[in-house]
Amino acid sequence: MNNTASIQTGRCQCGNIKYSFDITSLISAHNCHCKDCQRSTGSGKATILFVAKKNITMEGQLKFYEVKGSSGSHVRRGFCENCGSGVISYAKEIPHIYYIKAGTLEDSSWLKIDSNFFTDSAHDWNSPDDSIKSYQGNPSMISNIKTLLKSF
């Protein structure tokens, strides 16, 4: 994998799954506090990066588990079959946008979070950052359209 300054890399815990993407292709970054993200991470939220699938280079084979998400979409959560690390997810209805789990980045020091999703599901022990935009549930249709347009 290329390690130039604009190329970001990440991996699962055991290293069987690796990915890279150019930081300029990042669409946005969010903290999702929905119950599904809480269960899949075992924590109070998932911090996810939206990147178009076409801009991600993957090594290794993810195994996927599909659930019907809080907003009704079918979320496919990709994880390493060997170590169990969650790496990438996507909504089956929008398969060309991947949600990279920020905790799998080799270096996340550059990351700035744009907003919080599903703050109604957040716990007091993991309160949303109130200095950034927050949505009680899923963002509005206008926000979703902007995200889709940025992915092409």
N, C-alpha and C positions, 0 to 999 in steps of 0.2 A: 504494500500500500504506500502511496505517495505521502510524504510527511512535510510538504511545503506549508507555509503559514496559513494559507486559506483552506487547506484540506484538514478536515476533522475526522478522527477515527474513533472507533469504539469496539467493544467486544463483550461477549458473555464472560462469566466468571472463569470458565475453564479454557477459553480461547478457541473453542471449536467454531464459534460464530464470530466473524469480524465484518465490519462495515466501514465505509468512508463516504464522505460527501464534501462538496465545496461549500464553505460557510456562506458564500454569496447566494446559494440556492435555498437557504433557510427561508421558509415562509413566515413562521412565527413560533413562539414558545409559550406554553401555558401550564398552569397547575390545575389539574382536574381533581375535584374532591368528591366525585360521584361514588356511590357505594361499590360499583363494579371495579373502579380503579383502586379503591381502598382494599377490596378483597384480593385483587390480582397482585398488588404490591406488598400487602401485609402491613401497610402504613396508612397515614391519614390522607395521602394524595398520590397522584402520579404526576411527575413533571415530564411533559412531552414536547418534542420538537416536531413541527409540521414541515416535512420535506417531500417534494414530489418523488414518487417511486423511481422515475427515470433518472433522477440525480443521485441515487444511492448505488454504490457498488457493494455487493455482498459476497462473502466467502463463507461456505458452510450452508447447511440445510436447517432451516427453522421448522419446528413442529407447531401447528396452529390449533388453538382451542377457540371455538366460536360461542359467543353469548349474545343474547338480545340486550342491548345497552339500555340505560336509563331513559334515553330519548327515543327508543324504538328502533334504532338502527342495529344491524348485526355486526358486532365488533369481533374481529379475528385477532387474537392475541398470539404473537409469535414468540416462542421461547426455545432455548437450547434443550434438546432432548437429553443430553448428558448431565448438565449441571442445574437445569431448571430456570436459569436466568431469563426473565422477560426482557426482550430486546426491542421488538418492533410490533406495533399493532396497526390496524387500519379498519375502517368501516367498509363492510362488503358493498355498500351502496356507492362508495367513493373509493374504489380500489387503487386509484393512482396517487393518493396522498397517504404517505406513511407517517406514523407517529412514533418517533424514536424515543425510547426511554432515556432521559438525560443522565441517569445514574450509570449508564453503560459507556458514556463518553470517556476517553482516556484523559482528556483535559476539558473541564467544563468552566474554567475560570472566566471565559469570554461571554458566557451565557447571560442574557437579560430576559427576564420573564415578562411577557406582554399582558397577561390577564389570568384571572382565576375563573374556572367553570364550576358549576354546581356547588356554590357556596352554602346553599341550604342544607347540604349533606355534610358540611365540614364539622369537625369536632372541636370543642373548646381547647383540647390539648394539641390541636394542629390547626390553629386559626389561619384563615387566608390573609395574605399580605394586603392590608387595606391601602397601601400606597399605589397600587396598580388597579386597573379596571377590573371589575368583578361582575359576574353574571350569576344570578340565583340558580339558573339551570344551564341549558345549552345556549350559546350565543344566538343572537337574532339571525334571521334569514339573510339580512344585508351583510353581516359579518361573514356568514358562510359563503355567500356569493363572492365576496372579495378574496377569501381564501382559495376558492376554486379557480378564480381568474389568475391568481399568482402562481398556480401550479402548472399552467400551460406554457 
